[in-house]
Amino acid sequence: LLAQRDDIQGALEAFTAALDRELDLPDVLAAMGELSYQGGDHEAAERYLHRSITLDDSVAGIHVPRGSNRLDLGRAELAQESFELALGLERTHPVARNGLAWCAYALGDSTEAMTIYREVDDSRRQLAEDDPHRAYARAQIERISDHEEKVVWTDRFEREQLKNAWLVEQSERVSVALVDGAVWI
């Protein structure tokens, strides 16, 4: 109740008092892990969630925040493992499926990521269009598609000899402008 009232410090104190009485409370450890995650203390969150899972690994709802935390720690392979464990327990968990897609993208497999996002969208089509999991999946598909279409072009203009009728004016700098969606140099 304290956490729901945004009294995070009070909630952590209450959970700590509960752990002082009984160390093996996986729900309390998971809740402390989630609060630590929300507070930005990812290392503490990992420790709490790991301890909770060692006591009871049968709850998908604990593997999912651990996967999200591992993503924030930059450990995509471990996050993928957590999301897969969650999906093994609850095959249709939308956050775990979206997290798994994000892991695929973070590990460089855009095609797999978009496939998983499309599956999330398709599996929830009986729900409203503004369902948060569907909306997230569709937004990520669009973002990844846009990212895949981008072309990177760089030129440091360090050539000594210019070709194709380019001229060098030593007193002028290179001017760059965006004209009708194209870069003109």
N, C-alpha and C positions, 0 to 999 in steps of 0.2 A: 504493500500500500504506500509506503514511503517513496519508493521508486516511481510509482504512478503519479504521485504528487510532486514529482521533480525534486524530492529531497534525497539526492543521490548519496550525500554524506551520511545521512541518517539511515538509509537503506544499507549501506556498506557496514555501518556499525552494528545494525541489527543482524546482518548475515554473519559478521565476525563473532558476535555473541553466540549465535546458533552453532557455529563451528567450534567455539570453545567448549560447548557441551558435548558435541558429537562431530567427530572429524569426517565421517563417511556419509555425507549428505550430498549426493550428486546434484540434486535440484538447486541447492544453495550455491554450490560451487559453480554451476552453470549460470545462475543469475549473477553472481559476482563477476564471472567472465564477461557476460554481456554488458554489465555496467562499466567494467574496465574498458571494454571495446568502445562503447559509446563515449567514454571519457578520453579516448585517445591513447590509453596505456595498453598498447598491443602486446607487449611482452607479458604483462601481468594477465591479460585476457587469455593468452595462449596457455599459461601455466594453470589457471583456473579451469579452463575448458578441457585441457588434457587430463587433469586430475578427475574431473567429473566423468569423462569418457572411460577412464580406467576403472571407475567404480560401476558404471552402467553405460554400455555402448549401444543400447537398444532403442535410443530415442533420436529420431532424425533431427528433431529440433535443437539438438546440441551440436550435431555435426555441421549444420548449416552456418551458425555464427562462427564456428571455428574455421570453416572454409573462407568465410568473408574476412575474418581476422588475418588468416594466412595470406590472402590476396593483398591486404593492406600492408603486410610485412614484406611483400615482394616475393613470396614463395608460391608461385603458381602451381608447381608440381604437387606440393603438399596440399594446397587448396583443392586441386582437382581430386586428390585422394579423399579428402573430407566430403566433398560434394557427392562423389561416387558412393561412399558409405551411406550417406543420407538417402540417396536414391535407391540403394539396396534395401533400405528399411521402408521407405515410402516412395514408390516409383513415380508418383505424379507431383512431388513437392516442387512447386513452381520456382521458389527462390533457389533451390538446389540446382534445378535445370538451367535457370538463367546464369547461376554462378559457374556451372560447368561450361556453358557456352563462353563466358568471359575468360575462363581459364584457357580454353582452346584458342581464343583470339590472342591472349597474352603469350601463349607458347608458339604463336606464328601460324596457326591453322585457321585462317579466315573462313574458308569454305565450311569447315566443320562447325565453327561458331555460328555462322548464318543458318546452317541446317538445324542446329539445336534450337536457335531462336525461332525459326519457322515452325518447328514442332511444338514449341510452347504456345505460340500464337494459335496454331491449328487445334491443339488439344483443348484450348479454352474458348473456342469460337462460340460455344453455347452461352457464354457470359456476355455481359455488356461490352460495347466497344471501348469504353473507358476503364475497363478492368486494369488495375495497375500493372499486373504481370504481362498482360497482352501489350499494353501501351509501351512498357519498357522494352519488350522483345522487338516490337516494330521499330521503335526509335533506334535500337542498337543495330538492327538490320540496315536501316537507312544510313546510319553513321558509318558502319563498316563498308557499305557499298560506296559511299562518298569517298572514304579513305582509299579504297582500292582503285578508284578512278583517277586519283591524283597522280600527276607526273612531276617528278622532281628534276629540275634543270638548274645547274649551277655553272657559272663561268667566272673565274677570278680575274679575267682580262690581264693576264700576265704574259701574253705572247709578245715576242720581239718582232715578229714579221706577220703583218696582217694580210689576209687573203680576201677574195671576193669583193674587191673594190672598197674595202674599208679604208678610212682615212684616219690619220692621227693628228690631232690638234693638241699640242703640248699644254697650251694655256687653258684648255677647257676640260672639265670633268665629264664623266659619262652621265648622260641624263636618262632617266628611266621614268616611264609613264604607263599607266594602265588605260588603254583606249579600247572601248567596246569589248571588254573582257579579255584582251590580249595584252601582253607586255611588249612595249616598244622601247628599244634601247637606241 
